[in-house]
Amino acid sequence: MKLRVSISGVESGGKPIVALNKYDADEIGVTASGRIRLRLKKEITAIVNIATTSVKRGFIGVNEEVREVLGLKPNSVVDVEIAAFPKSLQFIRYKLAGRKLLYEEVYEIVKDVVEGNLNENEIAAFVTALHVQGLGLDEATSLASSMVKTGKQLKFRKNIIVDKHSIGGVPGDKTTILVVPIVAAAGLTIPKTSSRAITSAAGTADRAETLMPVNLGSEEMKKVVHKCNGCIVWGGALELAPADDVFVRTEYSLHIDPLLLPSIMSKKKAVGATHLVVDIPTGRGAKVKTVGEADLLAKDIIELGRRMKIHTHCVITHGEQPIGLSVGPALEAREALEVLMKKRNVLDLTDKACHIAGAIFEIAGKKNGYNLAKDVLRTGKAEKKLREIISLQGGNSKLKPDDLVTGDQTLQIKAKKTGQVLWMDNHILVEIARASGAPKDKGAGIVFNKKCGDKVTNNEILFTIYAEKSRKLSRAQDILNEQEPIGIGKTIEMFIHTVKEPPIVRRAFVLDR
């Protein structure tokens, strides 16, 4: 059947989608969410939407993905016929039935995800099946390999390419801004690709973006790394393991995260990493609650790394409270810059960054890694390297901490009694920071005056909330009216609270990449 093209001008996140008039759809024999094949010199399979009035008979509405592949112009005439359902759907059914998938089956699913041949319901069924049926290491290896193969891969002319990754879940973790310049200043190559916030108050790319441009293409990124050994860029602009971005959107909507391991390893393999250190924050409020669970996760990560030919170590770190004294993109970037400039001594942030950098040094063959990292930081080499990275990525190398603009709307939260900070609830603190505007509003977030173990007197400031808009500050206040983010009591106090009625339990979901 021949149909005339109507260009919608709409992008659909990589999926080829078309709209047909109901009568034309009936004649072709396709229903909503079915598939048709369009041909004009090239051909593409697209998912069908049915329109009753917006698309006239004899026309086919195409999105930008279809227009670009076929090189279509308004009123171009294309051949249209019904297409068979992708065979990857049968493999998804296998997984739903509890069968372990072979590499070829996994690859077919991932390829169809990248090419847009599967709709949201079919992808959700696959992700749910992985969550319910479990993901073994063989399938995780197949997924990671397939995700690498269906995207771009970076090549650097170095025998050793190092990288770091955190499984996330702890607010204020700006360690990458310290680790990358420490490692690069010591002569190792670390092409760091980072994500934006998904459920957190700031992703590494959000923090770094307040210092310099992060939306670099692959060639721009390689030039920066070639000149100074390191970079901090947003991975979304590089098309590395693009299936992962699709899976993450589905995981987020379903509040499940079965693809954590292949997601990590596919991105690292795609960037060319040969040596990797993975940070696993552990404790109440983190993704991983106990050291035992962390060790088991580390075992799987190291084995998957071995299969992907990436020499991998894991570091287990404390995750029961925010890292450093700030949460929110600009606030965290300012704190990291102050630490590098030795204008501020933030013990937990410095210690964690030096342990991770030290682990990278040692996995790459250097000795006394922690002390080497401390020395690079102490001598100012790390600050100099970060400023070099900032300049090469298009930022201002003379940037000062005070140049980073923070929200002018503030709210101070004070202690209601004297005692000691016994605990901090990471999830509530993230909720407050996001309500204040982070990460979209770069100047929004939280600055802490007190953390776990600190003594507090009645009416003393615990933390300050920053916002760029007063209405968002009010949202943060609404959360504080209902929830307690910081617990204060006596050192030996065992009591937390009494439950008198069946509580409404909010289960926090943390998804970081």
C-alpha positions as CSV (number, residue, x, y, z in Angstrom):
1,M,0.0,0.0,0.0
2,K,1.3,3.5,-0.9
3,L,0.8,6.3,1.6
4,R,1.8,10.0,1.5
5,V,4.0,11.2,4.3
6,S,3.0,13.7,7.0
7,I,5.9,14.7,9.3
8,S,4.9,15.1,12.9
9,G,8.2,16.8,14.1
10,V,8.0,14.7,17.3
11,E,11.0,12.8,18.7
12,S,10.2,9.5,20.5
13,G,13.4,8.7,22.4
14,G,14.8,6.6,19.6
15,K,11.7,4.6,18.7
16,P,10.4,4.6,15.1
17,I,6.7,5.4,15.5
18,V,4.1,6.2,12.9
19,A,0.4,7.1,13.0
20,L,-2.2,5.7,10.6
21,N,-5.7,6.6,9.9
22,K,-8.1,3.9,11.3
23,Y,-9.4,3.0,7.8
24,D,-5.9,2.6,6.3
25,A,-4.8,0.6,9.4
26,D,-7.8,-1.8,8.8
27,E,-6.9,-2.2,5.2
28,I,-3.3,-3.0,6.0
29,G,-4.5,-5.3,8.7
30,V,-2.5,-3.7,11.6
31,T,-3.7,-2.6,15.1
32,A,-2.4,-0.2,17.6
33,S,1.1,-1.2,18.9
34,G,1.4,-3.5,15.8
35,R,4.3,-3.1,13.3
36,I,4.5,-2.0,9.7
37,R,7.5,-1.8,7.3
38,L,8.1,1.4,5.5
39,R,10.2,1.4,2.3
40,L,11.7,4.3,0.3
41,K,15.1,3.2,-1.0
42,K,15.8,2.2,2.6
43,E,13.4,0.4,4.9
44,I,12.5,0.6,8.5
45,T,10.1,-1.2,10.9
46,A,7.9,1.1,13.0
47,I,5.4,0.8,15.8
48,V,1.8,1.9,14.9
49,N,-0.4,4.4,16.6
50,I,-4.0,4.7,15.3
51,A,-5.4,8.2,14.7
52,T,-9.1,8.9,14.1
53,T,-8.9,12.6,13.0
54,S,-5.3,13.9,13.1
55,V,-4.1,11.7,10.2
56,K,-6.1,11.8,6.9
57,R,-6.8,8.7,4.9
58,G,-4.0,8.0,2.4
59,F,-1.4,9.7,4.7
60,I,1.0,8.3,7.3
61,G,2.3,10.4,10.2
62,V,6.0,9.8,10.9
63,N,8.1,10.8,13.8
64,E,11.6,12.3,13.5
65,E,13.4,8.9,13.9
66,V,11.5,7.5,10.9
67,R,12.0,10.7,8.9
68,E,15.7,10.7,9.5
69,V,16.3,7.0,8.6
70,L,14.4,7.2,5.3
71,G,15.3,10.8,4.4
72,L,11.6,11.7,4.1
73,K,10.1,15.0,3.1
74,P,6.5,16.2,3.4
75,N,4.3,14.4,0.9
76,S,7.0,11.8,0.0
77,V,5.3,8.5,-1.0
78,V,6.3,5.3,0.8
79,D,5.4,1.7,0.4
80,V,3.8,0.3,3.6
81,E,3.1,-3.3,4.5
82,I,2.4,-5.2,7.7
83,A,5.5,-6.5,9.4
84,A,6.0,-9.6,11.5
85,F,6.3,-9.3,15.2
86,P,10.0,-9.4,16.2
87,K,11.3,-12.8,17.1
88,S,12.8,-11.3,20.3
89,L,9.2,-11.4,21.7
90,Q,9.4,-15.1,21.8
91,F,12.6,-14.9,23.8
92,I,11.0,-12.5,26.3
93,R,8.2,-15.1,26.7
94,Y,10.9,-17.7,27.4
95,K,12.2,-15.5,30.3
96,L,8.7,-14.9,31.6
97,A,8.3,-18.7,31.8
98,G,11.5,-18.9,33.8
99,R,13.9,-20.2,31.1
100,K,17.6,-19.0,31.1
101,L,18.3,-17.1,27.9
102,L,21.2,-17.9,25.5
103,Y,23.6,-15.1,24.3
104,E,22.0,-15.1,20.8
105,E,18.5,-14.6,22.4
106,V,19.7,-11.9,24.7
107,Y,21.4,-10.1,21.8
108,E,18.3,-10.2,19.7
109,I,16.3,-8.6,22.5
110,V,18.9,-5.9,23.1
111,K,19.2,-5.2,19.4
112,D,15.4,-4.7,19.0
113,V,15.4,-2.4,22.0
114,V,18.1,-0.2,20.4
115,E,16.4,-0.2,17.0
116,G,13.0,0.7,18.6
117,N,11.3,-2.6,17.5
118,L,9.9,-3.2,20.9
119,N,7.2,-1.1,22.5
120,E,7.1,0.1,26.2
121,N,4.9,-2.8,27.3
122,E,7.2,-5.4,25.8
123,I,10.4,-3.9,27.3
124,A,8.6,-3.6,30.7
125,A,7.7,-7.3,30.4
126,F,11.4,-8.2,29.9
127,V,12.6,-6.0,32.7
128,T,10.0,-7.4,35.0
129,A,10.9,-11.0,34.0
130,L,14.5,-10.3,34.9
131,H,13.4,-8.9,38.3
132,V,11.1,-11.8,39.1
133,Q,13.0,-14.7,37.6
134,G,16.4,-13.4,38.6
135,L,19.5,-12.6,36.5
136,G,22.3,-15.1,36.6
137,L,25.9,-14.2,35.8
138,D,25.7,-15.9,32.4
139,E,22.7,-13.8,31.4
140,A,24.3,-10.7,32.9
141,T,27.4,-11.3,30.8
142,S,25.3,-11.8,27.7
143,L,23.4,-8.6,28.4
144,A,26.5,-6.5,29.1
145,S,28.2,-7.8,25.9
146,S,25.1,-7.2,23.8
147,M,24.7,-3.7,25.2
148,V,28.3,-2.9,24.3
149,K,28.0,-4.4,20.8
150,T,24.8,-2.4,19.9
151,G,26.4,0.9,20.7
152,K,29.5,3.0,20.0
153,Q,32.8,2.0,21.6
154,L,35.7,4.3,22.4
155,K,39.3,3.4,21.7
156,F,42.3,5.0,23.5
157,R,45.8,4.2,22.6
158,K,46.8,3.2,26.1
159,N,47.5,-0.3,27.6
160,I,45.8,0.7,30.9
161,I,42.5,2.7,31.0
162,V,41.2,3.1,34.5
163,D,37.7,4.0,35.7
164,K,35.6,4.2,38.8
165,H,31.9,3.7,39.5
166,S,29.6,4.0,42.4
167,I,26.4,2.0,42.7
168,G,25.0,5.1,44.2
169,G,22.3,5.6,46.8
170,V,24.1,8.1,49.1
171,P,23.4,11.9,48.7
172,G,26.3,14.3,48.4
173,D,28.7,11.9,46.8
174,K,30.8,14.3,44.9
175,T,34.0,12.1,45.1
176,T,34.3,11.8,41.3
177,I,35.2,15.5,41.1
178,L,38.2,14.8,43.3
179,V,39.1,11.3,42.1
180,V,39.4,12.0,38.4
181,P,41.9,14.9,38.8
182,I,43.9,13.0,41.5
183,V,44.2,9.9,39.2
184,A,44.9,11.9,36.0
185,A,47.5,14.1,37.8
186,A,49.4,10.9,38.7
187,G,49.6,9.9,35.0
188,L,46.8,7.4,34.6
189,T,44.2,7.7,31.9
190,I,40.6,8.0,33.3
191,P,37.9,8.9,30.7
192,K,35.0,9.3,33.2
193,T,31.5,9.2,31.8
194,S,28.8,10.1,34.3
195,S,25.0,10.1,34.5
196,R,22.5,12.8,35.5
197,A,20.3,12.3,38.5
198,I,17.5,9.8,38.2
199,T,16.1,9.6,41.7
200,S,18.9,11.4,43.5
201,A,19.4,15.1,44.2
202,A,22.4,15.4,41.9
203,G,24.2,13.0,39.5
204,T,27.9,13.5,38.8
205,A,27.1,15.1,35.4
206,D,24.8,17.6,37.2
207,R,27.5,18.6,39.6
208,A,30.3,18.8,37.0
209,E,28.0,20.9,34.7
210,T,28.2,23.8,37.2
211,L,32.0,23.8,36.6
212,M,32.2,23.2,32.8
213,P,30.3,21.9,29.8
214,V,29.7,18.1,30.0
215,N,27.8,17.4,26.8
216,L,30.8,16.5,24.8
217,G,30.8,14.2,21.7
218,S,33.1,11.2,21.5
219,E,35.8,13.0,19.4
220,E,35.7,16.0,21.7
221,M,36.0,13.8,24.7
222,K,39.0,11.9,23.2
223,K,40.8,15.1,22.5
224,V,40.4,16.2,26.1
225,V,41.6,12.9,27.5
226,H,44.5,12.8,25.1
227,K,45.7,16.2,26.3
228,C,45.2,15.8,30.1
229,N,44.6,12.1,30.9
230,G,41.0,12.6,32.2
231,C,37.6,14.1,31.7
232,I,34.2,14.2,33.4
233,V,31.4,14.1,30.7
234,W,27.8,13.2,30.4
235,G,27.5,9.7,29.0
236,G,24.2,10.3,27.4
237,A,25.8,12.3,24.6
238,L,28.1,9.5,23.6
239,E,25.7,6.7,22.6
240,L,27.6,4.2,24.6
241,A,25.4,1.1,25.4
242,P,22.2,2.9,24.4
243,A,20.0,0.0,25.4
244,D,20.9,0.8,29.0
245,D,19.2,4.2,28.8
246,V,16.0,2.6,27.6
247,F,16.1,-0.1,30.3
248,V,16.8,2.6,33.0
249,R,13.6,4.5,32.0
250,T,11.6,1.3,32.4
251,E,13.3,0.4,35.7
252,Y,12.5,3.8,37.1
253,S,8.8,3.6,36.2
254,L,8.6,0.2,37.8
255,H,10.8,0.9,40.8
256,I,13.0,-2.1,40.2
257,D,16.7,-2.4,39.2
258,P,17.5,-5.9,37.9
259,L,20.1,-4.6,35.4
260,L,22.5,-3.0,37.8
261,L,25.5,-5.2,37.0
262,P,25.3,-5.3,33.2
263,S,24.5,-1.6,33.2
264,I,27.8,-0.8,35.0
265,M,30.0,-3.2,33.0
266,S,28.5,-2.3,29.6
267,K,29.3,1.4,30.0
268,K,32.8,0.7,31.3
269,K,33.6,-1.7,28.5
270,A,32.2,0.7,26.0
271,V,34.5,3.5,27.2
272,G,37.5,1.1,26.9
273,A,38.2,0.5,30.6
274,T,40.8,-2.2,31.4
275,H,40.9,-1.6,35.2
276,L,37.8,-0.6,37.3
277,V,37.1,0.2,40.9
278,V,33.5,0.0,42.0
279,D,32.3,1.8,45.2
280,I,29.6,0.0,47.1
281,P,28.2,2.4,49.8
282,T,26.8,0.3,52.6
283,G,24.5,0.8,55.6
284,R,21.1,2.0,56.7
285,G,19.8,4.4,54.0
286,A,22.1,3.0,51.3
287,K,21.1,0.5,48.6
288,V,23.1,-2.2,50.3
289,K,22.3,-2.5,54.0
290,T,25.0,-4.8,55.4
291,V,28.7,-5.5,54.8
292,G,27.8,-9.2,54.1
293,E,25.4,-8.1,51.3
294,A,28.1,-5.8,49.9
295,D,30.7,-8.6,49.8
296,L,28.3,-10.8,47.9
297,L,27.6,-8.0,45.4
298,A,31.3,-7.4,45.1
299,K,31.9,-11.0,44.3
300,D,29.4,-10.9,41.4
301,I,30.8,-7.5,40.1
302,I,34.4,-8.8,40.1
303,E,33.4,-12.0,38.3
304,L,31.4,-10.1,35.7
305,G,34.4,-7.8,35.3
306,R,36.6,-10.9,34.7
307,R,34.3,-12.2,32.0
308,M,34.2,-8.8,30.3
309,K,38.1,-8.7,30.5
310,I,38.0,-5.7,33.0
311,H,40.3,-6.1,36.0
312,T,37.9,-5.1,38.8
313,H,38.1,-4.3,42.5
314,C,35.4,-3.1,44.9
315,V,35.6,-0.8,47.9
316,I,33.0,-1.0,50.6
317,T,32.3,2.4,52.0
318,H,30.0,3.9,54.8
319,G,26.7,5.0,53.3
320,E,24.5,5.8,56.4
321,Q,24.7,9.6,55.9
322,P,25.5,12.1,53.2
323,I,29.1,12.4,52.0
324,G,30.6,15.8,52.9
325,L,28.5,18.8,54.0
326,S,26.4,19.6,51.0
327,V,23.7,18.1,48.7
328,G,22.7,19.6,45.4
329,P,24.7,20.3,42.1
330,A,26.3,23.7,42.7
331,L,26.6,23.3,46.4
332,E,28.5,20.0,46.0
333,A,30.7,21.3,43.2
334,R,31.6,24.3,45.3
335,E,32.5,22.0,48.3
336,A,34.7,19.8,46.0
337,L,36.5,22.8,44.6
338,E,37.1,24.1,48.1
339,V,38.6,20.8,49.2
340,L,40.9,20.7,46.1
341,M,42.0,24.3,46.8
342,K,42.6,23.3,50.5
343,K,40.2,26.0,51.6
344,R,38.1,23.5,53.4
345,N,38.8,20.3,55.3
346,V,35.9,17.9,54.8
347,L,37.3,14.7,56.4
348,D,34.8,12.1,55.2
349,L,34.8,13.4,51.6
350,T,38.6,13.6,51.4
351,D,39.1,10.2,53.0
352,K,36.6,8.5,50.7
353,A,38.1,10.1,47.6
354,C,41.6,9.2,48.5
355,H,40.6,5.6,49.3
356,I,38.9,5.2,45.9
357,A,41.8,6.9,44.0
358,G,44.2,4.8,46.1
359,A,42.4,1.6,45.0
360,I,42.7,2.7,41.4
361,F,46.4,3.3,41.8
362,E,47.0,-0.1,43.3
363,I,44.9,-2.0,40.8
364,A,47.0,-0.3,38.1
365,G,50.2,-1.4,39.8
366,K,51.2,1.5,41.9
367,K,52.1,1.0,45.6
368,N,50.8,2.8,48.7
369,G,47.8,4.1,46.8
370,Y,46.0,5.9,49.6
371,N,49.2,7.9,50.6
372,L,49.9,8.6,46.9
373,A,46.4,10.0,46.5
374,K,46.7,12.2,49.7
375,D,50.0,13.5,48.4
376,V,48.6,14.5,45.0
377,L,45.8,16.3,46.8
378,R,48.1,17.9,49.3
379,T,50.5,19.3,46.8
380,G,47.8,21.0,44.7
381,K,48.4,18.8,41.6
382,A,44.8,17.6,41.7
383,E,43.5,21.2,41.7
384,K,45.8,22.1,38.8
385,K,44.6,19.0,36.9
386,L,40.9,19.8,37.5
387,R,41.4,23.3,36.2
388,E,43.1,21.9,33.1
389,I,40.1,19.6,32.5
390,I,37.7,22.5,33.1
391,S,39.5,24.6,30.5
392,L,39.7,21.8,27.9
393,Q,36.0,21.0,28.2
394,G,35.2,24.7,27.6
395,G,34.9,26.1,31.1
396,N,36.6,28.8,33.0
397,S,39.8,27.5,34.5
398,K,40.1,30.4,37.0
399,L,36.7,29.6,38.5
400,K,36.4,30.3,42.2
401,P,34.0,28.6,44.7
402,D,32.1,31.8,45.2
403,D,31.4,32.0,41.4
404,L,29.1,29.0,41.7
405,V,25.6,30.5,42.2
406,T,23.4,29.0,44.9
407,G,19.7,29.6,45.7
408,D,18.9,32.9,47.4
409,Q,15.8,31.4,49.2
410,T,17.0,29.7,52.4
411,L,15.4,27.9,55.4
412,Q,17.4,27.1,58.5
413,I,16.4,23.9,60.4
414,K,17.2,24.0,64.1
415,A,17.5,21.3,66.7
416,K,14.5,20.9,69.0
417,K,16.6,19.5,71.9
418,T,20.1,19.0,73.2
419,G,21.9,15.8,72.5
420,Q,23.9,14.1,69.8
421,V,23.1,13.3,66.1
422,L,22.3,9.6,66.2
423,W,21.2,9.1,62.6
424,M,20.4,10.8,59.3
425,D,17.8,9.6,56.9
426,N,19.3,9.7,53.4
427,H,16.0,9.2,51.6
428,I,14.2,12.0,53.4
429,L,17.1,14.3,52.9
430,V,17.1,13.6,49.1
431,E,13.4,14.1,49.1
432,I,13.9,17.5,50.7
433,A,16.7,18.5,48.3
434,R,14.6,17.5,45.3
435,A,11.6,19.4,46.6
436,S,13.8,22.5,46.9
437,G,14.5,22.2,43.1
438,A,17.6,20.0,42.8
439,P,18.9,18.8,40.4
440,K,17.1,20.9,37.8
441,D,17.7,24.1,39.8
442,K,21.5,23.9,40.1
443,G,21.6,26.2,43.1
444,A,19.1,24.2,45.2
445,G,20.0,21.7,47.9
446,I,21.1,21.4,51.5
447,V,24.2,22.4,53.5
448,F,24.8,20.6,56.8
449,N,26.1,22.0,60.0
450,K,25.9,18.8,61.9
451,K,26.3,15.1,61.0
452,C,26.3,11.7,62.8
453,G,28.1,11.8,66.1
454,D,28.1,15.6,66.4
455,K,26.9,17.2,69.7
456,V,23.9,19.5,69.4
457,T,22.4,22.1,71.7
458,N,18.7,23.1,71.6
459,N,17.9,25.6,68.8
460,E,21.3,25.1,67.1
461,I,21.3,25.0,63.3
462,L,21.3,21.4,61.9
463,F,21.2,22.3,58.2
464,T,20.1,25.0,55.8
465,I,17.9,24.4,52.7
466,Y,18.7,26.4,49.6
467,A,16.2,27.1,46.8
468,E,15.9,29.3,43.8
469,K,12.1,29.7,44.1
470,S,10.1,30.4,47.2
471,R,7.3,27.9,46.3
472,K,9.9,25.1,46.1
473,L,11.2,26.0,49.5
474,S,7.6,25.7,50.8
475,R,7.5,22.2,49.3
476,A,10.6,21.3,51.3
477,Q,9.0,22.7,54.5
478,D,5.9,20.5,53.8
479,I,8.1,17.4,53.9
480,L,9.7,18.5,57.1
481,N,6.3,19.0,58.7
482,E,5.6,15.3,58.2
483,Q,9.0,13.6,58.4
484,E,12.1,13.8,60.6
485,P,15.4,13.6,58.6
486,I,17.8,13.8,61.5
487,G,17.5,11.9,64.9
488,I,18.9,13.6,68.0
489,G,19.2,11.9,71.4
490,K,21.5,10.7,74.1
491,T,24.5,8.6,73.2
492,I,23.1,5.4,74.7
493,E,19.5,6.1,73.9
494,M,17.9,2.9,72.4
495,F,14.4,4.3,71.8
496,I,13.5,5.5,68.2
497,H,9.7,5.9,68.2
498,T,6.4,4.2,69.2
499,V,4.0,2.7,66.6
500,K,0.4,3.0,67.8
501,E,-1.5,2.5,64.5
502,P,-0.6,0.6,61.3
503,P,1.9,2.9,59.7
504,I,1.9,4.0,56.0
505,V,5.4,2.8,55.0
506,R,7.0,4.7,52.2
507,R,9.5,2.4,50.4
508,A,12.3,4.5,48.9
509,F,13.6,3.5,45.5
510,V,17.1,4.5,44.6
511,L,18.2,4.3,41.0
512,D,21.6,5.7,40.2
513,R,24.0,5.1,37.3
